[in-house]
Amino acid sequence: MIPYSHQHIDEADIEAVIKVLKSDWLTQGPNIAAFEKSLAAYCDTQYAVVVPNGTAALHLAYMAAGLAEGDEIITSANTFVATANMAIACGAKPVLCDIRADTYNIDETKIEALISERTKAIVPVHFGGHPCEMEAIWAIAKKHSLLVIEDACHALGAQYKGKKIGGLSDMALFSFHPVKPITTGEGGAILTNNKQYYDMMLKLRTHGIVKDPEKQKAIGGWYYEMENLGYNYRITDIQCALGYSQLSKLDAFHARREEIARYYFDKLKNVPGVIPPTLLEHVKTSWHLFPIMVKDASRRKEVFAFLQSQGIGVQVHYIPVYKQPYYQRLGYDTGAFPNTEQYYNSCISLPIYPDLTNQQIDFVVEQLSRATS
Ligand SMILES: *Cc1c(COP(=O)(O)O)cnc(C)c1O
């Protein structure tokens, strides 16, 4: 089976993990800060907080932003459910926005109409690693005094107008699941240049507990106080050592992903039944996904099944959030998202990951050509 995505783990990664296993610190040790520092440096950002997964990263970012009962966020209808779910976990309401027909990202021209007195943040999702139109989004946020929190789970290493995704908005968050640009098994991180958000996320990551040296001096060395309702959102040193080792290879991963994308573009010229993805001039995508659209949407199901039967692990990203039974019960309206509907009805994500060979790509395109002709 050729999967749609796959991690690349080498001997250096394995050595790094073994080294931690032989050390005193499996968690709450020195590898946490080392990984955070390297992530922050890679993204030209001041602070990074690492957590057990991207969903926890969304939850902590929303909590640090003060998202609560009665608030709303605006995010893309074309995302993984966690982006919306964690707003609900904070008591807030996710308001979904339609996507652009070219990049499948949130349509920045449709955001303003969704803003209400309750809107607190815009949460753009860099779909497939292709950055959203951030300047337009920042302008809307500024005009309406909203925060911008980027769900950059696909986009570690992507660039918007020459700048790395990470420190460009109030916060940006990443996932290190094995299908994402780098992996820690499970993992995630929030990046920010805001010290207040940073301090709050560190606190909430460990149960909302603080240890004040002054109070410890007065009361005793054991003393701590719980100031906020937090969680155990700590990630292990084992995972962070893997992440640190993986990050050193990220640029090489990207270089190969870019080669793969160019190879696909070239080969797909001879496959008239599909629409390849659009790449805008002023961004550098991380090529997390290579989403194509089947021109004759009525054949998507059959094309998908054929590719799977040939051992090609294609996927569909994403079933729109509003279609999920949970969101249907909350009254989300399926009719409000024409571009999302059209995209969802015809999309297929082709395999793309650093170890994919040109020979495998040839096979994928050949089968795709057979299935769509
Ligand atoms: C993967 C992903 C998440 C969740 O990350 P996990 O690490 O799986 O919890 C959230 N949003 C998007 C867009 C993702 O792709």
The ligand as an SDF file (V2000), in Angstrom:
LIG
                    3D

 15 15  0  0  0  0  0  0  0  0999 V2000
   -3.9600   17.2280   12.4360 C   0  0  0  0  0  0  0  0  0  0  0  0
   -4.7980   18.4430   12.5890 C   0  0  0  0  0  0  0  0  0  0  0  0
   -5.3020   18.8830   13.8230 C   0  0  0  0  0  0  0  0  0  0  0  0
   -5.1900   18.0670   15.0790 C   0  0  0  0  0  0  0  0  0  0  0  0
   -3.9100   17.6740   15.3700 O   0  0  0  0  0  0  0  0  0  0  0  0
   -3.6950   16.3410   16.2640 P   0  0  0  0  0  0  0  0  0  0  0  0
   -2.2200   16.3630   16.5310 O   0  0  0  0  0  0  0  0  0  0  0  0
   -4.1240   15.1800   15.4390 O   0  0  0  0  0  0  0  0  0  0  0  0
   -4.5020   16.5020   17.4950 O   0  0  0  0  0  0  0  0  0  0  0  0
   -5.9790   20.0770   13.8640 C   0  0  0  0  0  0  0  0  0  0  0  0
   -6.1890   20.8170   12.7610 N   0  0  0  0  0  0  0  0  0  0  0  0
   -5.7430   20.4160   11.5590 C   0  0  0  0  0  0  0  0  0  0  0  0
   -5.9810   21.2810   10.3690 C   0  0  0  0  0  0  0  0  0  0  0  0
   -5.0420   19.2090   11.4380 C   0  0  0  0  0  0  0  0  0  0  0  0
   -4.6380   18.7980   10.2330 O   0  0  0  0  0  0  0  0  0  0  0  0
  1  2  1  0
  2  3  1  0
  2 14  2  0
  3  4  1  0
  3 10  2  0
  4  5  1  0
  5  6  1  0
  6  7  2  0
  6  8  1  0
  6  9  1  0
 10 11  1  0
 11 12  2  0
 12 13  1  0
 12 14  1  0
 14 15  1  0
M  END
$$$$
